[in-house]
Amino acid sequence: MKHDRPNQSGLTRPPPPLDAVASDHHHHHQSRTTADLVRDLVVRISNPSRPSDIERILRYASRMLSSGITASISPDESAMAESIKRSLVRSGRSSDALSFADLLSKLSSSGGLRNRWALLYLLKSISDDHASFADTPPVLPISAASGGLPAINGLKTLDPRSDGGGVLMVSKYSEREVDLRDFEDSARQEAELERLLVRDVLHACQGIDGRLIKFDAALDGYALVDPSKFPRDRRIMVFKLCELGWLFRKVRHYVSSIAGPPDAIGTVGQAFRGALNGELSDYYKLLTVLDAQSRSPIPPSEGSDGGDYLSLRRLAVWLAEPTVRMRLMAALVDCCGSMKGGAMAGAIHAHASRGDPLVIDFMSRLLRVSCSPLYEAVRAWVLEGELRDPFGEFFVVSTASAGSLLWREGYRLQPSMLPPFIPRELAHRILRTGKSINFLRACCDDQDGCTIMASEDVSIGYGETAALEKLVLEASERIDRRVLDVMYGRYQFKDHCLAIKRYLLLGQGDFVQYLMDVVGPRLSEPAGKISSFELSGLLETAVRASNAQYDDRDMLDRLKVKMMKHDEGDRGWDVFSLEYDACAPLDTVFSASAMERYLKVFNFLWKLRRVEHSLTAVWKTMKPNRIVSHQFTKQDGDLRTRFTSVSRRCQVLWDEMNHFVTNLQYYIMFEVLEVSWSRFLDEMETAKDLDDLLSAHDKYLDSIVEKSLLGERSKGIRRSLLVLFELVLRFGSVADRLFEGIYELQQRGGTKSSRLKRLVDDGAGGGGRKELMRRGGEFLSKMGAELDSIANEYSPSLDGFISLLPLQPHVDLKFLLFRLDFTEYYDRLHPRT
């Protein structure tokens, strides 16, 4: 069968007449077979549900196969075959690709079909459009004019001008023109429908309902009014494009509804709304441009029939990037909700960790605008000490504390408002910098150094963490140095620490001794009968009598007597204490809690000094009595024996107690107080800011409290130590009564040996001598019994105290254990496991 050649006009010759076809039986049989094959192909590919659909599709296929429309590509059999094989391989059908190559080779060797390229192109086009073939038959621009399939002369088609009654006609040249007109009408209808869909999609992207696309509240999105009129691929595309309209409605609703009271929105929320409005403005501009393009067709030119600038596919390309941005904005709207301040900035920042450069650039631009109020608050705080936070959005909050509480409790971090892009360490430095400025201004009355001006070219904002750290570091170093200079220079912090060590920690030895001597007699009286004014006068007497008189008068005036609350039966020793009045700004360091610990240490040291003072007083009494009581050693009998036993018992017990008290006092004064003070001085020299100074002072106090057995973990051993103190004081009282009784007996018996001799030789004095012996014996027996009782309590108490020392948490208590039991006497006496 010969192919029709195109004429000069580019159209193919009309097919041969019907009688010529009928005369050739073999050719007619072959044509009918081809028509049947086309019908089978239509049925197999389209799989229609109604017979009328089969005829409609078959009619369209026959028109296209018999038309003179040329293909849009040059005929190349080998290239088309390779294209088919690549398509099969990409779809995972490698075995089918091999089968196709084998069949093509057999078809080429048979020689029965010369226009194999047209057949391959037909099959390729049908395969590409298979997904949408059931709704819209594919356009197959194949004809014999371009070397494609010849006209199917025997294929019966329905006359498109008929009413569908099945009138059979043979394809003629006039019908080809009708087919072209139908195709052009169909193309125009498709173009108009496309144009309407584009306009409605643009309307939906602005939140406006169109003719074919409206917002469906039940679906919560835009949808086609009658989706059955549109093919599946077009419905899917419209649905994807209208997602942008749904996102736009969400963002626009948030931006419009967020306008409320400033305290509910906050400055960061207002900035975020402004950033979203800016993005929506750019979005409106894009939609304006697209709307103008949708109204302007492309003018026809040589080689082009014109058309619309904008189609659904082109619109999908234009709206791809805006959809990504709008999707991000909608996600931010959902996550931010009712947040404000640093919490909102942190929620926005959480969506910035993406790898897409488009997303990174968009989020950085949005965050820079939204976080600008936050960074302005940081700048005002670290440079001027002003907390510009009327709506509670800043991560630094004020608790309205003043005076000594300003530094410790006046300002604090609010973790819920701290965004993750500001490190916590940097946030603490920001807090301390502004707090230092306010401390200088409010507590130190230092207006000149309370404001730190930064260079004008410093710019801080989101993404400029290095610049922010540099600004904060420079400001904090300058203001911290100023704070320490004021504390060490104008307010003499080191001198005040030394004064507290001398007086409250009893480091000024001569002052403590004079104070004990002058207030001791008054403190032995009931607490309710002691006047604090009188004790203040005695304190001043002790100051003037010691080297303390040469200290700074301002510091001496801060030293005052404090009488603690007392119960009935308490003595002055139980309620007497000293206090140091540290006014601002020193009260920031010497706070109420710190002074309570100082008072706790003073009471302990005061009891220790009282015990030592009692033992010293006993020694002063014992030493002259060694001479006075010599008369008792000349007496015969039981009196001399009892006196010698009691005196020896008193001396041995004093030695034991003095050994314990002396070593304990040495440990406290040197191993505890002096070592802790030396470390405190070193840490004061290396302190870089007020927080370091406070930390060093707290560590100094903690060291003293723990090493002096005053901590919470030393309650058991402290009770044992206080029992030992009470026993020592009881011993001092018994010793005083012992030697007072000896004096009284000697006064009654006469202090001179001549008088004693006369009493012994005189018969009348015999009764006096016997009475002296009787009274002396009873007194010494009673004192001996009391000393034995004290000794029996003291020895196990001391052993129990020593046995508890190795169990204490602080390692320095080993020095005390070594000094008390350096001969291991107590360890041998009572072995400890």
Disulfide bonds with the S-S distance in Angstrom:
none
